[in-house]
Amino acid sequence: MNVFLHIGAHRCATTSFQEYLRQNVDELDEHNIGFWGPRRTRAGLFNGILPGPAASTGRNPQRRAVGRVQMNLTQSIGLGLDHLLVTDENMMGTMRENLRTGTLYGGVGERMARFAAAFAGHVTDVVVNIRSLESYWASVLSYGVARGHRIPSAKMLEHLAYNQRSWRDVLTDVACAVPDVRIWAMPFETYGSRPEAQLTAIIGQQMPRTNARIRLNATPQLDALRHQLQSKVAAALPIGEGRWQPFDDTQIAALRETYADDLMWLTAGGDGLAQLKQDPEKTGQGMNPARTDLTRGTPHDDQTERVAGAG
């Protein structure tokens, strides 16, 4: 049984993807695909995998968590499943922690090492959604402000815009924490609105389009965000409509450049640590690639010089 850990990230349509899986559970059964979503993982299944406050019972909570996960894995194998998709974005960390530290999943390595130990060698693939950083942080900040966080200061925005940590570092940490496992990066810009394409790319089989356009937990527009805030806080937001973009043009350019570097790194092979998952609906060039030598270049220059010399 192939075991895929779909670990997020937040604000990358993960909730919509999980709802798509729930709505299509019968179709997944027909393909021998099982899935564990947050309704299962956060209902006690993962309790104890990560350290935290717990009642003193004299028992080892981590050992009990490992046993609980292994028991559920055995049940899934017994059902004859070919693939098991475990999807929970909190495996990576939390948005609250990202806002508190002003960085991108700084503890993902330690967290994933603990989850890898709980699955005890059964994991075959880890899937990470990534998103252009100016829109990722804008969405996280909107989410935080709507839940009581302060409007970000100019200093905080500057820190986020020029922070050296990017998706490349996140993926590298995951690869080091879960060795000998395929690490896949799936851009939000390609898959965010197409859960069926994302599942097709993950599993390698054509997946149903039914219930594929459900949108949950979307970033609120400015009008909606103002209505959720106290008037004093809402007054600090810019006027206008659309989504709130707290970064200025220079900061947006810096964040986009960092994301472009991450994509280039992935396209070049990701140092053998992570791979960019290609869109299954777009085919490659095949046996006869397109001509790329249709512009003036060295052969043309050489020919021009020979003609000129003959005169």
Salt bridges, closest charged atoms under 4 A:
GLU19 OE1 - ARG22 NH2 3.17
ASP88 OD1 - ARG42 NH2 2.74
GLU89 OE1 - ARG42 NH2 3.77
GLU97 OE2 - ARG100 NH2 2.70
GLU110 OE2 - ARG114 NH2 3.73
ASP125 OD2 - ARG182 NE 2.64
GLU134 OE2 - ARG256 NE 3.21
ASP173 OD2 - ARG165 NH2 2.77
GLU196 OE2 - ARG209 NH1 3.43
GLU196 OE1 - ARG213 NH1 3.01
ASP223 OD1 - ARG226 NH1 2.86
ASP271 OD2 - ARG168 NH2 3.25
ASP279 OD2 - ARG194 NH1 3.02
GLU281 OE1 - ARG194 NH2 3.06
GLU281 OE2 - ARG209 NH2 3.29
ASP293 OD1 - ARG291 NE 2.60
ASP301 OD1 - ARG296 NE 3.13
